[in-house]
């Protein structure tokens, strides 16, 4: 059965009267997600949050995300953001003087800042793995940098400022040869391309609900493989992640939920589960093909406009399209397009300083069409860029 564009658009009414190209920022949730969140909030207003939570199936997400992310249910945890999820696992990595952390040239500021901060505090180092000419991580260069002092390799699956897809399996295999952990930032990949812990070999995978997954804001998820948990020392615990087992004793959970905290927005979390189910119902491979086709149509159209330069890297590319226009700042072009009913955003150097500095760029317009965007809307966006 093929992809049903009309159904997807009917489930996303807001996409009908605007050209929405910001699913890499915060996408438009489908109607079932909205209905789930609102229904639970209404129930909380009727009987209170505790009773409403007891009525809800709050455990449904573990097998659901295990199916989505190619892992076991006890390897899944949830949080209120990708940043919180990633930080909870990163804080558990025992780093000390002389330890090394390897990052790629497309590292995101949300991870770079805590890694650099920790390294300065404990006497570790954060070192940059070069890229291939096409922009992906250079796996051979990585292999030449690895030794037993490397405790962590941080890999961004899909950068925030471009459409390339980094290889993961090769990086994971190389990291594991020296006993290092591979942390995979899947914020920009989950929901638009397949992400599997088993297939990639990643030890830790973090991501958000609000982007390509089309879930609510304030939701995040974490995969921590069972084999990796022995190398982690969780510190940020509460009465959910640990049991106060005796007057002076605490017993930590032995699954990934040790990285969760007790308090959460149940409505938002249920909405996240609804978003994952919606994606699985369409099919991850189907979504990946539809998103890639729209992005390529957009790139091809933009490349024909005089003065416009498409800035995407990568031999394998996905749904993020970045570009600049000569004589027009990215922020100015974003605002002009918004006034014309086209929603895009801007990637600044501060979010990916290694990559943007290397390429001599300060800002780019970022467009990210999801599967609910029609070809006519893609062409309309191109026409508005040309006019703007």
C-alpha positions as CSV (number, residue, x, y, z in Angstrom):
1,X,0.0,0.0,0.0
2,X,1.4,3.4,-1.0
3,X,1.7,6.6,0.9
4,X,-1.6,8.4,1.4
5,X,-0.7,12.1,1.1
6,X,-4.3,13.2,1.3
7,X,-4.9,11.4,4.6
8,X,-1.6,12.8,6.1
9,X,-2.7,16.3,5.1
10,X,-6.2,15.8,6.5
11,X,-4.6,14.8,9.8
12,X,-2.6,18.0,9.7
13,X,-5.0,20.8,9.0
14,X,-2.5,23.6,9.6
15,X,-0.4,22.4,6.6
16,X,-3.2,23.3,4.2
17,X,-3.0,27.1,4.4
18,X,0.7,27.5,4.9
19,X,3.9,26.0,3.5
20,X,5.4,24.5,6.6
21,X,9.1,23.7,6.2
22,X,10.3,23.5,9.8
23,X,9.9,19.9,11.0
24,X,13.6,20.0,11.9
25,X,12.7,22.6,14.5
26,X,9.2,21.7,15.8
27,X,6.9,19.9,13.5
28,X,3.1,20.1,13.2
29,X,1.6,17.2,15.2
30,X,-1.0,15.0,13.5
31,X,-4.6,15.1,14.9
32,X,-4.3,11.9,16.9
33,X,-1.4,13.3,18.9
34,X,-3.3,16.5,19.6
35,X,-6.4,14.6,20.6
36,X,-4.4,12.4,22.9
37,X,-2.8,15.3,24.7
38,X,-5.9,17.3,25.1
39,X,-8.0,14.3,26.2
40,X,-5.6,13.6,29.0
41,X,-5.4,17.2,30.1
42,X,-9.2,17.3,30.3
43,X,-9.2,14.1,32.4
44,X,-6.7,15.7,34.8
45,X,-9.0,18.6,35.1
46,X,-11.9,16.3,36.0
47,X,-10.3,13.9,38.5
48,X,-6.7,15.2,39.2
49,X,-3.4,14.3,37.8
50,X,-2.7,11.2,40.0
51,X,-6.0,9.5,39.2
52,X,-5.7,10.4,35.5
53,X,-2.2,8.9,35.4
54,X,-3.4,5.7,37.1
55,X,-6.1,5.4,34.4
56,X,-3.6,5.9,31.5
57,X,-1.3,3.2,30.1
58,X,1.9,5.0,30.9
59,X,4.0,1.9,30.3
60,X,2.9,1.5,26.7
61,X,5.8,3.5,25.4
62,X,8.6,1.1,26.3
63,X,7.7,-1.7,23.9
64,X,6.5,0.9,21.3
65,X,9.9,2.7,21.3
66,X,11.7,-0.6,21.4
67,X,10.0,-1.5,18.2
68,X,10.7,1.9,16.7
69,X,14.4,2.1,17.8
70,X,15.5,-1.6,17.5
71,X,16.2,-2.4,21.1
72,X,14.6,-4.1,24.1
73,X,11.8,-2.4,26.2
74,X,14.1,-2.3,29.3
75,X,16.6,-0.3,27.3
76,X,14.2,2.6,26.8
77,X,13.8,5.6,29.0
78,X,11.8,8.9,28.6
79,X,12.5,12.4,29.6
80,X,11.2,16.0,29.0
81,X,13.7,16.7,26.2
82,X,16.5,15.2,24.2
83,X,18.9,17.4,26.1
84,X,17.8,16.1,29.5
85,X,17.9,12.5,28.2
86,X,21.4,12.9,26.7
87,X,22.7,14.7,29.8
88,X,21.5,12.1,32.2
89,X,23.5,9.4,30.3
90,X,26.5,11.6,29.7
91,X,26.7,12.6,33.4
92,X,27.0,8.8,34.2
93,X,30.2,8.4,32.1
94,X,33.1,8.3,34.6
95,X,35.5,10.7,33.0
96,X,38.8,11.7,34.7
97,X,42.2,13.2,34.0
98,X,43.7,12.1,30.7
99,X,40.5,10.6,29.4
100,X,39.6,11.5,25.8
101,X,36.3,12.3,24.2
102,X,36.0,12.3,20.4
103,X,33.5,14.4,18.5
104,X,32.8,15.1,14.9
105,X,32.9,18.3,13.0
106,X,29.1,18.5,12.9
107,X,28.7,18.2,16.7
108,X,25.7,20.2,18.1
109,X,26.1,22.9,20.7
110,X,23.8,21.1,23.1
111,X,26.4,18.3,23.4
112,X,29.5,20.3,22.8
113,X,29.0,22.7,25.7
114,X,28.6,20.0,28.4
115,X,31.5,17.9,27.0
116,X,33.9,20.9,26.9
117,X,32.7,22.0,30.3
118,X,33.3,18.6,31.9
119,X,36.6,18.1,30.2
120,X,37.9,21.4,31.6
121,X,36.7,20.5,35.0
122,X,38.1,16.9,35.3
123,X,41.2,17.2,33.1
124,X,39.9,15.2,30.1
125,X,40.1,16.3,26.5
126,X,37.6,16.8,23.7
127,X,39.1,16.1,20.3
128,X,37.8,16.7,16.8
129,X,37.6,13.9,14.2
130,X,37.9,15.2,10.7
131,X,35.3,14.8,8.0
132,X,35.5,13.3,4.5
133,X,35.4,15.7,1.6
134,X,31.7,15.0,1.3
135,X,31.1,16.0,4.9
136,X,30.6,12.7,6.8
137,X,32.8,11.6,9.7
138,X,36.1,10.1,8.4
139,X,36.0,6.6,9.8
140,X,39.6,5.9,8.9
141,X,40.8,9.1,10.6
142,X,38.7,8.1,13.6
143,X,40.4,4.7,13.8
144,X,43.8,6.5,13.8
145,X,42.8,8.5,16.8
146,X,41.4,5.8,19.0
147,X,43.2,4.3,21.9
148,X,42.3,2.9,25.4
149,X,42.1,6.5,26.8
150,X,39.0,7.2,24.6
151,X,36.0,6.7,26.8
152,X,33.3,8.3,24.6
153,X,32.7,8.9,20.9
154,X,29.9,11.4,20.2
155,X,28.2,11.1,16.8
156,X,25.4,13.3,15.4
157,X,23.4,11.1,13.1
158,X,21.9,14.0,11.1
159,X,23.4,17.5,11.7
160,X,21.1,20.4,12.6
161,X,22.4,22.5,9.7
162,X,22.4,20.2,6.8
163,X,21.0,17.0,5.2
164,X,23.9,14.5,5.5
165,X,23.4,11.2,7.2
166,X,26.5,10.0,9.1
167,X,27.5,6.4,9.0
168,X,27.0,4.8,12.5
169,X,27.8,1.1,12.3
170,X,31.4,1.7,11.3
171,X,31.9,4.3,14.0
172,X,30.4,2.1,16.6
173,X,32.5,-0.9,15.6
174,X,35.7,1.2,15.7
175,X,34.8,2.7,19.1
176,X,34.1,-0.7,20.6
177,X,37.5,-2.0,19.6
178,X,39.0,0.2,22.3
179,X,36.2,-0.2,24.8
180,X,34.7,3.3,24.1
181,X,31.0,4.1,24.2
182,X,29.2,5.5,21.2
183,X,26.6,8.2,22.0
184,X,24.3,8.8,19.0
185,X,22.4,12.1,18.8
186,X,19.3,11.0,16.8
187,X,17.3,14.3,17.3
188,X,17.2,15.0,13.6
189,X,17.0,11.4,12.4
190,X,14.3,9.7,14.4
191,X,11.0,10.2,12.5
192,X,12.6,10.8,9.1
193,X,15.1,8.0,8.6
194,X,15.4,4.5,10.2
195,X,17.2,4.5,13.6
196,X,18.0,1.1,15.1
197,X,20.2,0.4,18.1
198,X,20.8,-3.2,17.0
199,X,21.7,-2.3,13.4
200,X,23.9,0.7,14.3
201,X,25.6,-0.7,17.4
202,X,25.1,2.6,19.2
203,X,25.4,2.3,23.0
204,X,23.2,5.3,23.8
205,X,20.7,7.0,21.5
206,X,18.9,10.2,22.4
207,X,16.2,12.1,20.7
208,X,13.2,14.4,20.9
209,X,9.5,14.1,20.2
210,X,8.9,17.5,18.7
211,X,10.8,17.3,15.5
212,X,10.4,14.7,12.7
213,X,8.5,12.4,15.1
214,X,5.7,15.0,15.2
215,X,5.2,14.7,19.0
216,X,4.6,17.3,21.6
217,X,7.3,19.7,22.9
218,X,8.6,18.8,26.3
219,X,9.3,15.1,25.4
220,X,12.5,13.2,24.8
221,X,13.6,9.6,24.8
222,X,16.8,7.6,25.5
223,X,18.1,4.2,24.6
224,X,20.8,2.7,26.8
225,X,21.9,-0.7,25.7
226,X,22.1,-3.3,28.5
227,X,25.8,-4.0,27.7
228,X,26.6,-0.3,28.1
229,X,25.0,0.2,31.5
230,X,27.8,-1.6,33.3
231,X,30.2,1.2,32.1
232,X,27.9,4.0,33.4
233,X,27.5,5.4,36.9
234,X,24.2,7.2,37.2
235,X,24.2,10.1,39.7
236,X,21.1,12.0,38.9
237,X,18.5,9.8,40.6
238,X,15.3,10.2,42.5
239,X,12.6,7.9,44.0
240,X,11.6,6.6,40.6
241,X,15.1,5.7,39.4
242,X,16.2,4.3,42.7
243,X,14.5,2.7,45.7
244,X,15.2,4.0,49.3
245,X,15.6,0.4,50.4
246,X,16.7,1.0,54.0
247,X,17.3,3.9,56.3
248,X,20.8,4.4,54.9
249,X,20.7,2.5,51.7
250,X,19.6,3.2,48.1
251,X,19.1,0.6,45.4
252,X,19.3,1.8,41.8
253,X,17.1,0.3,39.1
254,X,18.8,-2.2,36.8
255,X,17.2,-1.0,33.6
256,X,17.3,2.1,31.4
257,X,14.6,3.8,33.6
258,X,17.4,4.5,36.1
259,X,17.9,7.6,33.8
260,X,14.3,8.8,34.3
261,X,12.8,11.1,36.9
262,X,9.5,10.5,38.6
263,X,7.7,13.8,37.6
264,X,6.7,14.3,34.0
265,X,3.8,15.6,31.8
266,X,1.7,12.5,31.4
267,X,-0.3,14.2,28.7
268,X,2.8,15.1,26.7
269,X,4.2,11.6,27.2
270,X,1.1,10.0,25.9
271,X,1.2,12.3,23.0
272,X,4.7,11.1,22.3
273,X,3.5,7.5,22.2
274,X,0.7,8.5,19.9
275,X,3.3,10.1,17.5
276,X,5.4,7.0,17.5
277,X,2.4,4.8,16.8
278,X,1.4,7.2,13.9
279,X,4.9,6.9,12.4
280,X,4.9,3.1,12.7
281,X,1.5,2.9,11.1
282,X,2.7,4.8,8.0
283,X,6.1,2.9,8.0
284,X,9.5,4.3,8.7
285,X,10.9,3.3,5.3
286,X,7.9,4.9,3.6
287,X,8.4,8.2,5.5
288,X,12.1,8.2,4.8
289,X,11.4,7.9,1.0
290,X,8.7,10.6,1.1
291,X,10.8,13.0,3.1
292,X,13.9,12.5,0.9
293,X,12.0,13.1,-2.3
294,X,10.6,16.4,-1.0
295,X,14.0,17.5,0.1
296,X,15.6,16.7,-3.3
297,X,12.8,18.5,-5.1
298,X,13.5,21.5,-2.9
299,X,17.2,21.4,-3.4
300,X,16.9,21.1,-7.2
301,X,14.5,24.1,-7.3
302,X,16.7,26.2,-5.1
303,X,19.8,25.4,-7.1
304,X,18.2,27.0,-10.2
305,X,17.8,30.4,-8.5
306,X,20.5,32.9,-9.3
307,X,22.4,33.9,-6.2
308,X,21.1,31.0,-4.1
309,X,23.6,28.4,-2.9
310,X,22.5,25.1,-1.4
311,X,24.8,24.3,1.5
312,X,24.0,20.7,2.2
313,X,26.8,18.1,2.5
314,X,26.8,14.3,2.4
315,X,26.7,11.4,0.0
316,X,23.5,10.2,1.7
317,X,21.1,13.1,2.3
318,X,17.8,13.4,4.0
319,X,15.1,16.0,4.8
320,X,17.1,19.0,6.0
321,X,17.9,21.6,3.2
322,X,20.1,24.6,4.0
323,X,20.9,27.5,1.7
324,X,22.0,31.1,1.5
325,X,21.0,33.9,-0.9
326,X,23.5,36.4,-2.0
327,X,22.9,39.9,-0.6
328,X,20.2,38.8,1.8
329,X,20.8,37.7,5.4
330,X,19.4,34.4,6.5
331,X,17.3,36.1,9.1
332,X,15.9,38.6,6.7
333,X,15.0,35.9,4.2
334,X,13.4,33.8,6.9
335,X,11.2,36.8,7.9
336,X,10.3,37.6,4.3
337,X,9.3,34.0,3.7
338,X,7.2,33.8,6.9
339,X,5.3,36.9,5.7
340,X,4.6,35.0,2.5
341,X,3.2,32.0,4.4
342,X,6.4,29.9,4.3
343,X,7.8,28.7,7.6
344,X,11.6,28.1,7.7
345,X,14.2,28.8,10.3
346,X,17.9,29.8,10.6
347,X,20.9,27.8,11.5
348,X,23.5,30.1,13.2
349,X,27.2,29.4,13.7
350,X,26.7,29.1,17.5
351,X,24.7,25.8,17.1
352,X,27.4,24.0,15.1
353,X,30.6,26.0,15.6
354,X,33.1,23.4,14.3
355,X,31.3,22.9,11.0
356,X,30.3,26.5,10.3
357,X,33.7,27.9,11.2
358,X,35.4,25.3,9.0
359,X,33.2,26.3,6.1
360,X,33.4,30.0,6.7
361,X,29.6,30.4,7.3
362,X,27.8,32.4,9.9
363,X,24.2,31.6,9.1
364,X,22.0,29.6,6.7
365,X,18.3,29.3,6.0
366,X,17.1,25.8,7.0
367,X,14.1,24.3,5.4
368,X,12.8,20.8,6.4
369,X,9.8,19.5,4.5
370,X,8.0,16.6,6.0
371,X,5.8,14.0,4.2
372,X,2.6,16.2,4.6
373,X,4.1,18.9,2.4
374,X,2.8,18.7,-1.2
375,X,5.0,19.1,-4.4
376,X,3.0,22.2,-5.2
377,X,4.0,23.7,-1.9
378,X,7.6,22.8,-2.5
379,X,7.5,24.6,-5.8
380,X,5.7,27.5,-4.2
381,X,8.4,27.9,-1.6
382,X,11.1,27.9,-4.3
383,X,9.2,30.7,-6.1
384,X,9.0,32.8,-3.0
385,X,12.7,32.3,-2.3
386,X,13.4,33.5,-5.9
387,X,11.2,36.5,-5.3
388,X,12.6,37.3,-1.9
